[in-house]
Amino acid sequence: MKKVLILGAYGKIARIVEKRLLDNPDYQLTLVLRHACRLDSLKNHNNVTVIEGDVSDKSLLTKVIADQDVVYANLNGQMERWAQNIVFSMQQNSV
């Protein structure tokens, strides 16, 4: 099973990606967004873990990136700072 982390999981494009990946049972999704209640419809799905959090939180990123095969960042805003946090966390986890 391929593990995919989606940051900014409630974005319009992220939702399309999630739907496509969930059509294939070979994917395990970890979805990170600021307001997890927005994805309540997925919280009982066997191949989905929904996590409330913010990409500016390095410790959270380091935890959620661990053991992932793919990291998809669907973000808008302070891209340079967030990208640095994401890359740092990926390096910490050898992703």
N, CA, C and O atoms as CSV, one atom per row, in Angstrom:
chain,resi,resn,atom,element,x,y,z
A,1,MET,N,N,0.842,-1.177,0.000
A,1,MET,CA,C,0.000,0.000,0.000
A,1,MET,C,C,0.889,1.243,0.000
A,1,MET,O,O,1.847,1.325,0.769
A,2,LYS,N,N,0.578,2.189,-0.845
A,2,LYS,CA,C,1.332,3.442,-0.935
A,2,LYS,C,C,0.687,4.471,-0.013
A,2,LYS,O,O,-0.523,4.694,-0.055
A,3,LYS,N,N,1.528,5.097,0.828
A,3,LYS,CA,C,1.048,6.093,1.787
A,3,LYS,C,C,1.256,7.491,1.227
A,3,LYS,O,O,2.366,7.866,0.850
A,4,VAL,N,N,0.168,8.255,1.177
A,4,VAL,CA,C,0.196,9.595,0.602
A,4,VAL,C,C,-0.277,10.601,1.646
A,4,VAL,O,O,-1.349,10.452,2.232
A,5,LEU,N,N,0.535,11.617,1.866
A,5,LEU,CA,C,0.187,12.717,2.763
A,5,LEU,C,C,-0.254,13.897,1.911
A,5,LEU,O,O,0.454,14.308,0.992
A,6,ILE,N,N,-1.429,14.442,2.220
A,6,ILE,CA,C,-1.918,15.626,1.520
A,6,ILE,C,C,-2.034,16.760,2.527
A,6,ILE,O,O,-2.820,16.695,3.472
A,7,LEU,N,N,-1.239,17.797,2.305
A,7,LEU,CA,C,-1.267,18.993,3.141
A,7,LEU,C,C,-2.179,20.013,2.469
A,7,LEU,O,O,-2.093,20.228,1.260
A,8,GLY,N,N,-3.048,20.637,3.248
A,8,GLY,CA,C,-4.037,21.539,2.662
A,8,GLY,C,C,-5.143,20.732,2.013
A,8,GLY,O,O,-5.574,21.022,0.897
A,9,ALA,N,N,-5.595,19.712,2.732
A,9,ALA,CA,C,-6.464,18.674,2.183
A,9,ALA,C,C,-7.877,19.122,1.836
A,9,ALA,O,O,-8.623,18.352,1.231
A,10,TYR,N,N,-8.266,20.328,2.194
A,10,TYR,CA,C,-9.619,20.778,1.852
A,10,TYR,C,C,-9.640,21.665,0.613
A,10,TYR,O,O,-10.704,22.133,0.208
A,11,GLY,N,N,-8.499,21.897,0.018
A,11,GLY,CA,C,-8.450,22.715,-1.194
A,11,GLY,C,C,-9.157,22.035,-2.354
A,11,GLY,O,O,-9.305,20.814,-2.383
A,12,LYS,N,N,-9.586,22.841,-3.300
A,12,LYS,CA,C,-10.365,22.336,-4.435
A,12,LYS,C,C,-9.618,21.243,-5.208
A,12,LYS,O,O,-10.187,20.194,-5.508
A,13,ILE,N,N,-8.359,21.488,-5.526
A,13,ILE,CA,C,-7.581,20.491,-6.274
A,13,ILE,C,C,-7.273,19.286,-5.395
A,13,ILE,O,O,-7.309,18.150,-5.868
A,14,ALA,N,N,-6.973,19.522,-4.127
A,14,ALA,CA,C,-6.699,18.411,-3.202
A,14,ALA,C,C,-7.893,17.468,-3.113
A,14,ALA,O,O,-7.716,16.252,-3.056
A,15,ARG,N,N,-9.096,18.010,-3.101
A,15,ARG,CA,C,-10.302,17.167,-3.012
A,15,ARG,C,C,-10.418,16.265,-4.245
A,15,ARG,O,O,-10.828,15.110,-4.137
A,16,ILE,N,N,-10.058,16.793,-5.404
A,16,ILE,CA,C,-10.092,15.988,-6.632
A,16,ILE,C,C,-9.051,14.871,-6.548
A,16,ILE,O,O,-9.334,13.723,-6.892
A,17,VAL,N,N,-7.853,15.212,-6.091
A,17,VAL,CA,C,-6.782,14.218,-5.932
A,17,VAL,C,C,-7.218,13.136,-4.944
A,17,VAL,O,O,-7.031,11.947,-5.203
A,18,GLU,N,N,-7.792,13.540,-3.823
A,18,GLU,CA,C,-8.251,12.579,-2.809
A,18,GLU,C,C,-9.260,11.608,-3.404
A,18,GLU,O,O,-9.151,10.397,-3.214
A,19,LYS,N,N,-10.242,12.141,-4.124
A,19,LYS,CA,C,-11.267,11.279,-4.715
A,19,LYS,C,C,-10.638,10.263,-5.662
A,19,LYS,O,O,-10.984,9.082,-5.629
A,20,ARG,N,N,-9.726,10.715,-6.496
A,20,ARG,CA,C,-9.062,9.804,-7.440
A,20,ARG,C,C,-8.275,8.719,-6.712
A,20,ARG,O,O,-8.344,7.543,-7.071
A,21,LEU,N,N,-7.533,9.119,-5.692
A,21,LEU,CA,C,-6.719,8.142,-4.960
A,21,LEU,C,C,-7.591,7.163,-4.181
A,21,LEU,O,O,-7.254,5.984,-4.074
A,22,LEU,N,N,-8.701,7.638,-3.641
A,22,LEU,CA,C,-9.570,6.748,-2.869
A,22,LEU,C,C,-10.317,5.754,-3.749
A,22,LEU,O,O,-10.849,4.762,-3.251
A,23,ASP,N,N,-10.361,6.011,-5.046
A,23,ASP,CA,C,-10.950,5.035,-5.970
A,23,ASP,C,C,-10.059,3.805,-6.112
A,23,ASP,O,O,-10.491,2.774,-6.629
A,24,ASN,N,N,-8.821,3.918,-5.653
A,24,ASN,CA,C,-7.859,2.821,-5.721
A,24,ASN,C,C,-7.542,2.362,-4.293
A,24,ASN,O,O,-6.994,3.140,-3.512
A,25,PRO,N,N,-7.872,1.125,-3.938
A,25,PRO,CA,C,-7.655,0.653,-2.564
A,25,PRO,C,C,-6.183,0.495,-2.175
A,25,PRO,O,O,-5.877,0.164,-1.030
A,26,ASP,N,N,-5.276,0.730,-3.121
A,26,ASP,CA,C,-3.847,0.594,-2.825
A,26,ASP,C,C,-3.235,1.840,-2.198
A,26,ASP,O,O,-2.026,1.885,-1.968
A,27,TYR,N,N,-4.056,2.853,-1.920
A,27,TYR,CA,C,-3.556,4.094,-1.323
A,27,TYR,C,C,-4.103,4.293,0.080
A,27,TYR,O,O,-5.290,4.089,0.338
A,28,GLN,N,N,-3.219,4.694,0.978
A,28,GLN,CA,C,-3.573,5.088,2.343
A,28,GLN,C,C,-3.320,6.590,2.425
A,28,GLN,O,O,-2.188,7.038,2.244
A,29,LEU,N,N,-4.364,7.369,2.698
A,29,LEU,CA,C,-4.234,8.824,2.721
A,29,LEU,C,C,-4.175,9.362,4.140
A,29,LEU,O,O,-4.934,8.941,5.012
A,30,THR,N,N,-3.264,10.298,4.356
A,30,THR,CA,C,-3.232,11.097,5.574
A,30,THR,C,C,-3.513,12.520,5.124
A,30,THR,O,O,-2.756,13.097,4.343
A,31,LEU,N,N,-4.605,13.080,5.623
A,31,LEU,CA,C,-5.068,14.389,5.186
A,31,LEU,C,C,-4.901,15.393,6.311
A,31,LEU,O,O,-5.444,15.209,7.400
A,32,VAL,N,N,-4.149,16.457,6.048
A,32,VAL,CA,C,-3.901,17.485,7.055
A,32,VAL,C,C,-4.558,18.782,6.602
A,32,VAL,O,O,-4.358,19.240,5.477
A,33,LEU,N,N,-5.346,19.362,7.499
A,33,LEU,CA,C,-5.994,20.631,7.230
A,33,LEU,C,C,-6.246,21.353,8.543
A,33,LEU,O,O,-6.222,20.744,9.612
A,34,ARG,N,N,-6.487,22.651,8.455
A,34,ARG,CA,C,-6.648,23.452,9.673
A,34,ARG,C,C,-7.940,23.150,10.421
A,34,ARG,O,O,-7.980,23.248,11.647
A,35,HIS,N,N,-8.984,22.787,9.708
A,35,HIS,CA,C,-10.278,22.512,10.340
A,35,HIS,C,C,-10.739,21.116,9.915
A,35,HIS,O,O,-11.418,20.959,8.900
A,36,ALA,N,N,-10.366,20.117,10.695
A,36,ALA,CA,C,-10.624,18.716,10.340
A,36,ALA,C,C,-12.108,18.411,10.160
A,36,ALA,O,O,-12.461,17.493,9.420
A,37,CYS,N,N,-12.975,19.162,10.822
A,37,CYS,CA,C,-14.412,18.904,10.707
A,37,CYS,C,C,-14.905,19.051,9.267
A,37,CYS,O,O,-15.964,18.527,8.922
A,38,ARG,N,N,-14.160,19.748,8.436
A,38,ARG,CA,C,-14.546,19.906,7.030
A,38,ARG,C,C,-14.512,18.580,6.272
A,38,ARG,O,O,-15.160,18.435,5.235
A,39,LEU,N,N,-13.756,17.619,6.792
A,39,LEU,CA,C,-13.662,16.313,6.133
A,39,LEU,C,C,-14.293,15.210,6.977
A,39,LEU,O,O,-13.864,14.057,6.926
A,40,ASP,N,N,-15.308,15.568,7.749
A,40,ASP,CA,C,-16.002,14.568,8.568
A,40,ASP,C,C,-16.528,13.407,7.733
A,40,ASP,O,O,-16.625,12.284,8.227
A,41,SER,N,N,-16.863,13.662,6.490
A,41,SER,CA,C,-17.397,12.601,5.631
A,41,SER,C,C,-16.370,11.502,5.359
A,41,SER,O,O,-16.738,10.402,4.945
A,42,LEU,N,N,-15.087,11.788,5.589
A,42,LEU,CA,C,-14.035,10.797,5.338
A,42,LEU,C,C,-13.484,10.163,6.605
A,42,LEU,O,O,-12.673,9.241,6.522
A,43,LYS,N,N,-13.900,10.632,7.768
A,43,LYS,CA,C,-13.251,10.185,9.004
A,43,LYS,C,C,-13.433,8.699,9.300
A,43,LYS,O,O,-12.641,8.125,10.047
A,44,ASN,N,N,-14.449,8.069,8.737
A,44,ASN,CA,C,-14.660,6.636,8.968
A,44,ASN,C,C,-14.185,5.765,7.808
A,44,ASN,O,O,-14.388,4.551,7.814
A,45,HIS,N,N,-13.564,6.377,6.831
A,45,HIS,CA,C,-13.047,5.625,5.683
A,45,HIS,C,C,-11.821,4.825,6.130
A,45,HIS,O,O,-10.950,5.356,6.818
A,46,ASN,N,N,-11.757,3.572,5.745
A,46,ASN,CA,C,-10.662,2.685,6.171
A,46,ASN,C,C,-9.282,3.147,5.727
A,46,ASN,O,O,-8.298,2.891,6.419
A,47,ASN,N,N,-9.191,3.817,4.596
A,47,ASN,CA,C,-7.889,4.211,4.057
A,47,ASN,C,C,-7.575,5.684,4.274
A,47,ASN,O,O,-6.741,6.248,3.565
A,48,VAL,N,N,-8.232,6.314,5.244
A,48,VAL,CA,C,-8.037,7.748,5.472
A,48,VAL,C,C,-7.790,8.035,6.944
A,48,VAL,O,O,-8.468,7.505,7.824
A,49,THR,N,N,-6.797,8.892,7.190
A,49,THR,CA,C,-6.569,9.472,8.510
A,49,THR,C,C,-6.637,10.981,8.330
A,49,THR,O,O,-5.899,11.547,7.523
A,50,VAL,N,N,-7.521,11.634,9.081
A,50,VAL,CA,C,-7.673,13.086,9.002
A,50,VAL,C,C,-7.025,13.696,10.238
A,50,VAL,O,O,-7.305,13.291,11.366
A,51,ILE,N,N,-6.151,14.679,10.008
A,51,ILE,CA,C,-5.426,15.325,11.104
A,51,ILE,C,C,-5.626,16.832,11.023
A,51,ILE,O,O,-5.421,17.444,9.975
A,52,GLU,N,N,-6.026,17.417,12.142
A,52,GLU,CA,C,-6.147,18.872,12.208
A,52,GLU,C,C,-4.789,19.452,12.562
A,52,GLU,O,O,-4.169,19.049,13.545
A,53,GLY,N,N,-4.333,20.398,11.756
A,53,GLY,CA,C,-3.037,20.996,12.025
A,53,GLY,C,C,-2.688,22.057,11.011
A,53,GLY,O,O,-3.436,22.323,10.070
A,54,ASP,N,N,-1.535,22.656,11.224
A,54,ASP,CA,C,-1.069,23.764,10.401
A,54,ASP,C,C,0.345,23.461,9.916
A,54,ASP,O,O,1.174,22.973,10.685
A,55,VAL,N,N,0.621,23.743,8.660
A,55,VAL,CA,C,1.937,23.431,8.100
A,55,VAL,C,C,3.051,24.299,8.664
A,55,VAL,O,O,4.225,24.035,8.406
A,56,SER,N,N,2.713,25.313,9.417
A,56,SER,CA,C,3.757,26.118,10.062
A,56,SER,C,C,4.296,25.432,11.315
A,56,SER,O,O,5.285,25.882,11.893
A,57,ASP,N,N,3.649,24.346,11.734
A,57,ASP,CA,C,4.048,23.588,12.927
A,57,ASP,C,C,5.043,22.494,12.521
A,57,ASP,O,O,4.640,21.429,12.052
A,58,LYS,N,N,6.332,22.760,12.701
A,58,LYS,CA,C,7.378,21.807,12.287
A,58,LYS,C,C,7.259,20.461,12.984
A,58,LYS,O,O,7.474,19.421,12.361
A,59,SER,N,N,6.920,20.467,14.265
A,59,SER,CA,C,6.836,19.188,14.985
A,59,SER,C,C,5.690,18.339,14.444
A,59,SER,O,O,5.826,17.120,14.335
A,60,LEU,N,N,4.579,18.955,14.107
A,60,LEU,CA,C,3.470,18.220,13.505
A,60,LEU,C,C,3.897,17.655,12.154
A,60,LEU,O,O,3.658,16.483,11.864
A,61,LEU,N,N,4.524,18.482,11.335
A,61,LEU,CA,C,4.966,18.013,10.021
A,61,LEU,C,C,5.910,16.828,10.138
A,61,LEU,O,O,5.786,15.852,9.398
A,62,THR,N,N,6.847,16.915,11.062
A,62,THR,CA,C,7.805,15.825,11.235
A,62,THR,C,C,7.085,14.532,11.601
A,62,THR,O,O,7.467,13.459,11.134
A,63,LYS,N,N,6.047,14.622,12.430
A,63,LYS,CA,C,5.278,13.428,12.818
A,63,LYS,C,C,4.476,12.871,11.650
A,63,LYS,O,O,4.515,11.668,11.394
A,64,VAL,N,N,3.743,13.736,10.932
A,64,VAL,CA,C,2.850,13.224,9.889
A,64,VAL,C,C,3.599,12.779,8.636
A,64,VAL,O,O,3.095,11.950,7.878
A,65,ILE,N,N,4.784,13.314,8.412
A,65,ILE,CA,C,5.562,12.923,7.232
A,65,ILE,C,C,6.252,11.574,7.432
A,65,ILE,O,O,6.593,10.902,6.458
A,66,ALA,N,N,6.458,11.181,8.671
A,66,ALA,CA,C,7.106,9.893,8.952
A,66,ALA,C,C,6.356,8.761,8.252
A,66,ALA,O,O,5.130,8.680,8.323
A,67,ASP,N,N,7.089,7.905,7.587
A,67,ASP,CA,C,6.567,6.704,6.925
A,67,ASP,C,C,5.696,6.975,5.703
A,67,ASP,O,O,5.032,6.059,5.216
A,68,GLN,N,N,5.679,8.197,5.197
A,68,GLN,CA,C,4.909,8.484,3.984
A,68,GLN,C,C,5.758,8.168,2.756
A,68,GLN,O,O,6.984,8.270,2.793
A,69,ASP,N,N,5.100,7.789,1.684
A,69,ASP,CA,C,5.788,7.561,0.413
A,69,ASP,C,C,5.744,8.807,-0.470
A,69,ASP,O,O,6.670,9.078,-1.234
A,70,VAL,N,N,4.655,9.554,-0.349
A,70,VAL,CA,C,4.436,10.738,-1.177
A,70,VAL,C,C,3.921,11.863,-0.293
A,70,VAL,O,O,3.088,11.643,0.585
A,71,VAL,N,N,4.425,13.078,-0.533
A,71,VAL,CA,C,3.918,14.270,0.154
A,71,VAL,C,C,3.421,15.226,-0.920
A,71,VAL,O,O,4.183,15.655,-1.787
A,72,TYR,N,N,2.124,15.558,-0.854
A,72,TYR,CA,C,1.514,16.498,-1.791
A,72,TYR,C,C,1.094,17.723,-0.998
A,72,TYR,O,O,0.266,17.631,-0.092
A,73,ALA,N,N,1.668,18.873,-1.341
A,73,ALA,CA,C,1.361,20.122,-0.641
A,73,ALA,C,C,0.435,20.964,-1.502
A,73,ALA,O,O,0.850,21.518,-2.520
A,74,ASN,N,N,-0.812,21.054,-1.091
A,74,ASN,CA,C,-1.823,21.847,-1.784
A,74,ASN,C,C,-2.042,23.113,-0.955
A,74,ASN,O,O,-3.041,23.251,-0.248
A,75,LEU,N,N,-1.088,24.025,-1.063
A,75,LEU,CA,C,-1.066,25.172,-0.156
A,75,LEU,C,C,-1.127,26.488,-0.912
A,75,LEU,O,O,-0.804,26.569,-2.097
A,76,ASN,N,N,-1.551,27.512,-0.191
A,76,ASN,CA,C,-1.622,28.858,-0.730
A,76,ASN,C,C,-1.256,29.811,0.397
A,76,ASN,O,O,-1.817,29.723,1.489
A,77,GLY,N,N,-0.342,30.700,0.148
A,77,GLY,CA,C,0.028,31.650,1.198
A,77,GLY,C,C,1.528,31.805,1.306
A,77,GLY,O,O,2.206,32.090,0.319
A,78,GLN,N,N,2.039,31.618,2.500
A,78,GLN,CA,C,3.460,31.827,2.802
A,78,GLN,C,C,4.296,30.648,2.302
A,78,GLN,O,O,4.900,29.920,3.091
A,79,MET,N,N,4.321,30.476,0.999
A,79,MET,CA,C,4.899,29.281,0.398
A,79,MET,C,C,6.370,29.052,0.746
A,79,MET,O,O,6.766,27.916,1.005
A,80,GLU,N,N,7.173,30.092,0.757
A,80,GLU,CA,C,8.601,29.894,1.009
A,80,GLU,C,C,8.836,29.321,2.405
A,80,GLU,O,O,9.585,28.356,2.560
A,81,ARG,N,N,8.208,29.903,3.412
A,81,ARG,CA,C,8.384,29.420,4.783
A,81,ARG,C,C,7.821,28.009,4.944
A,81,ARG,O,O,8.451,27.147,5.556
A,82,TRP,N,N,6.642,27.783,4.396
A,82,TRP,CA,C,6.027,26.462,4.515
A,82,TRP,C,C,6.849,25.415,3.776
A,82,TRP,O,O,7.035,24.303,4.272
A,83,ALA,N,N,7.338,25.765,2.603
A,83,ALA,CA,C,8.160,24.819,1.839
A,83,ALA,C,C,9.414,24.444,2.617
A,83,ALA,O,O,9.829,23.284,2.608
A,84,GLN,N,N,10.014,25.412,3.284
A,84,GLN,CA,C,11.192,25.118,4.108
A,84,GLN,C,C,10.837,24.139,5.222
A,84,GLN,O,O,11.592,23.203,5.484
A,85,ASN,N,N,9.699,24.343,5.879
A,85,ASN,CA,C,9.257,23.431,6.939
A,85,ASN,C,C,9.009,22.028,6.393
A,85,ASN,O,O,9.397,21.037,7.011
A,86,ILE,N,N,8.368,21.951,5.248
A,86,ILE,CA,C,8.048,20.654,4.654
A,86,ILE,C,C,9.325,19.921,4.256
A,86,ILE,O,O,9.486,18.739,4.563
A,87,VAL,N,N,10.225,20.611,3.581
A,87,VAL,CA,C,11.484,19.982,3.157
A,87,VAL,C,C,12.297,19.552,4.368
A,87,VAL,O,O,12.866,18.461,4.367
A,88,PHE,N,N,12.364,20.381,5.396
A,88,PHE,CA,C,13.076,20.021,6.626
A,88,PHE,C,C,12.499,18.729,7.206
A,88,PHE,O,O,13.244,17.816,7.560
A,89,SER,N,N,11.183,18.658,7.300
A,89,SER,CA,C,10.535,17.474,7.878
A,89,SER,C,C,10.725,16.242,7.004
A,89,SER,O,O,10.883,15.135,7.518
A,90,MET,N,N,10.713,16.425,5.698
A,90,MET,CA,C,10.958,15.298,4.800
A,90,MET,C,C,12.383,14.787,4.972
A,90,MET,O,O,12.612,13.578,4.992
A,91,GLN,N,N,13.329,15.691,5.095
A,91,GLN,CA,C,14.718,15.283,5.300
A,91,GLN,C,C,14.884,14.561,6.631
A,91,GLN,O,O,15.631,13.586,6.712
A,92,GLN,N,N,14.207,15.020,7.668
A,92,GLN,CA,C,14.281,14.371,8.975
A,92,GLN,C,C,13.775,12.932,8.919
A,92,GLN,O,O,14.212,12.079,9.691
A,93,ASN,N,N,12.851,12.674,8.000
A,93,ASN,CA,C,12.235,11.355,7.876
A,93,ASN,C,C,12.717,10.566,6.661
A,93,ASN,O,O,12.195,9.488,6.378
A,94,SER,N,N,13.701,11.091,5.945
A,94,SER,CA,C,14.221,10.436,4.736
A,94,SER,C,C,13.125,10.127,3.722
A,94,SER,O,O,13.087,9.044,3.138
A,95,VAL,N,N,12.247,11.084,3.527
A,95,VAL,CA,C,11.164,10.925,2.543
A,95,VAL,C,C,11.556,11.649,1.280
A,95,VAL,O,O,10.798,11.654,0.310
